[in-house]
Amino acid sequence: MPLCALVVDDSMLIRHTVCRFLEQHGFKVETVSNGQEALEALKSFRPDLIVTDMQMPKMGGSQLITALKGKAETCNIPIFIVAGKQSGFENKEKRADFAIFKDINIEEQLGKALQSLTNLSTRIAVK
């Protein structure tokens, strides 16, 4: 059974880039454009990984992470945050498993992030 990921970002370009990378590594990917939509999607979809932007309309990444960590069914899903290098979110948001910077090679960072998750990296072939 393929791994599933939820990509949460208001930028269509970032969603496309992250989705393409994850699909190339065997993930089935669902996408939404903000935290509220993510919580709605999680009512019928249980991903193995969540990749979320930090600054989005309606509900940002930190609020989404708070909601995820507050529920038993979602509190253990690995979370990668996506943010600009200058935003400082990688230092502020300690509940995420990995920080990926939008303004640096996203695919390379995603590969390193996936390798850091031993329970997922044993099920995928990170190129």
Secondary structure by P-SEA (a helix, b strand, c coil): cbbbbbbbcccaaaaaaaaaaaaaaccbbbbbccaaaaaaaaccccccbbbbbcccccccaaaaaaaaaacccccccbbbbbbcccccccccccccccccccccaaaaaaaaaaaacaaaaaacccc
